[in-house]
């Protein structure tokens, strides 16, 4: 069981993002919004991230949020369904409430 975050686990192209947004399946909380495309045709999940400047003006804060989400995905990718996920951060979070964000990710990415 490899724990890396290789390119095959990432949404890289604009077309990949567009197809997930066009499918219009989403779940959300006050802090996060998760868009997903069921059955991506692969045997693993892929992740895309959206953290806007409107959410956090400073790049280091946006990068921290992306890093937390990527790390959670990297550790849980073996247990996720073969979906394409895009996680959009609605409200900024810090180290103090990062554990709550991880719990929300767990709930929002469950297959139902």
Buried (B, 14 or more C-beta within 10 A) or exposed (E): EEEEBEEEBBBEEEEBBEBBBEEEEBBEBEBBBBBBBEEBEEEBBBBBBBBEEEBBEEEEBBEBBBEBBBEBBBEBBEEBBBBBBBBBBBEBBEEEEBEEBBEBBEEBBEEE
